[in-house]
Amino acid sequence: MTYIDGFVAAVPTANKDKYRKHSALAAALFKKHGALTVIEGWGDDVPTGEVTDFRRAVHAQDDETVVFSYVVWPNKAFREDANPKVFADMEAAGEAMMNMPFDGKRLIYGGFEALVEL
């Protein structure tokens, strides 16, 4: 079964183009190191919930858009081997990768084992 890294962040809406460029560079590095799929989603219909929601989870402000992203790997072992290489390439890319166009402290991420896959 595949393994998925998931991410949710709040990006200043004014930084949409910067985020698109940043995430395209990151996606290319994930693919270079064997990711099967990389998806970057710009919030379009992110409702406010009664108890919790994506906006509250990342403390999004009125001038920010919630993004939802994921990377699909062949399996967890493959991801564990690839991630250090991806992050080394990100550091080597310098400012273009290391200066994120959003507040990384409010980024939520995690790894998930595929439970159902069609």
Buried (B, 14 or more C-beta within 10 A) or exposed (E): EBBBBBBBBBBBBEBBEBBBEBBEBBBBBBBEBBBBEBBBEBBEEBEEEEEEBBBEBBEBEEEBBBBBBBBBBBEBEBBEEBBEEBEEBBEEBEEEBEEBBBBEEBBEEEBEEEEEEE
